[in-house]
C-alpha cells in the first residue's frame, strides 16, 4: 500500500513539474508556414519529372495515411503507392501540376494544414489525351506532420471544381 501511495505522489509531483505548453509566436508560425510551403511548392516537381518515388516521399509511410480524391478513398500509404505507380506507368507526361491561392494554417510546431486551388493534367500514353480522373482542377486540402525532422502529408483531400 505504501508503494502505491509513494508512486502516486511521485507521478503527481512529476506532472506538476512538467513545463506548460507554450503558444507559438507569430514569428514561429510564419517560419513553420514558410518551411511547409517550400516543401509543398516543390512537391509537383517530382510529378512533372515522372519521379513516382520522389512524389511518394512527401507522404507519411503509414497505415494512418488517408487520401480522398474523385473516384475513391485510400486508407494507407501502400494503397496510395500502388495507385501512383500504376497510374504513372500509363502516363507519357505530367503536363501541369501547380497550386494557386495557398492558405497555410499552423496548428502546432509539428502539424500544418495547407489548402489551395490546384491543377493536374497528365497525358496518357494510350490515347494522347489528358488522363481521366487525374486531369482536373480542384481544391486540395492537405495535412502535414513533422516526423524525423521532415514534413510529410498524412492526409490529402481533393475536391474537383467545375
N, C-alpha and C positions, 0 to 999 in steps of 0.2 A: 504494500500500500504506500509506504514511504517513497519507494522508487517512482511510482506513478505520479505522486504529488510533485516530487523534485523534477521529473521530466516535464510535467505540465507547466510548472513555474519557469523552467528553462526556456520552453517554447514561447511562452508569453513575453518573457524578457527579450528574447531574440527578435520576436515580431515587433516589439516596441522600439527596438534599436535600429530597425531597418530604415534606411533613408526614404523619405517621402518621394513619390514620383513627381518629377518636375514637368511643368508645361513647356513645350518648345517655344522658343522666342521666334519672332517674325523672321529674324536673320537666319536662324537654324532651319525654319521651314522653307525659306527661299533657297538655301543651299541644297537641301534634300530634294526639293522640286526640280532644281536645275540638274542635279545628278540623275534623277529618274528620267527627266525629259530627254537628256542626252542619250541615254540607253534606248529609250522608246523611239526617238527620231532616227537612230542608227539601225534599228531592227529591220526596216524594209530593205536595207541594202543587201541583206543576206538573201531575201527573196528574189530581188532583181538579179543577183548573181547566181541564182538557182542553187544556193547552198542550203539544202534542207537541214543539215546537221547544225549549221550556224543559226538558222532560224529557230530550231528546237531548243538550243541552249538558252533562249530567252524565256523558257518556261520551266517551272519547278518540276523536277523529275520525281513525281509523287502520285500516289493514288488520290490525293486531295485535289489535283488539278481538275478544273471544270471548264469546258469550252462550250458555249451555246452560240449557234450560228444558224442561218437559214438552212434548214434541212436536218437539223438534229442537235443532240447534246452528247458530248463526250465527257466521260467521268474519270479519266485517268490519263497520265502522260503517255502510257504505252498505246492507248487507243488513238490519241491525237497524233503520235509519232507515226503509227501505221497509216493513218489517213493522209498526213502530209507527204510521206514518202510515196504512197501510191498515186496521189494526185500529181506530184511533181514529175513522176515518171511519164505522164501523158502530156505535160506542158512543154512546148518548144521554148517559151519565154514568159517571164512575168513582165508585162509591158508597163504597168502602172501599179505602184503601191506607195501611197502617200497619205499624209494626215494634215488636216486643217483644223482651225478653231479648237486647239487643245485647251482643256481645263484640267489643272492638276490640283488635287486635294491631298495634303499631307495629313494623314490620320495619326501617325506616331513616327518615331525615329526609324521604324522598320516596316511600315505599311503606308502605301500611297495608292490613290485611285486616280487614273487618268481617263478622261472622257474626251472623245474627239470625233470629228467627221473624217471618214477615211474612204479611200477609193482603191479598189483592187481590180485589175484586169490582167488575165493571162491568155496566151494564145495556145490553143490545144493543137497538138501535132496531128491529130486525126482529121480535124476539119478546118484548121487555119483560122478559127474564129475565137472570140472571147470565150473563155471556158465557163460554161454553165453557171452553177450557183456561186462559184468563186469570183465571178466577174460582176462586181456590184459597188454601188455607193452605199455607205451606211454609217450608223453611229457605232463607234467602238468604245466599249466600257471595259477597262482593264484594271485589275487589282494586282499591284506589285508588292512583293515582300523581299526583304533583305535577308539572305541566308548565306553564310560563309563569305561575307563581305561582297556579295553580288546581288544586284537587283534582278528579280525574275518574276514573271507573271504566274499567279496561282489561279486566276480566274479571268476569262475573257468572254464578253457577250457582244454579239454583233447583231444589230437590227438594221434591215435594209431600208433605204429611202426610195420612194417612187419618183 
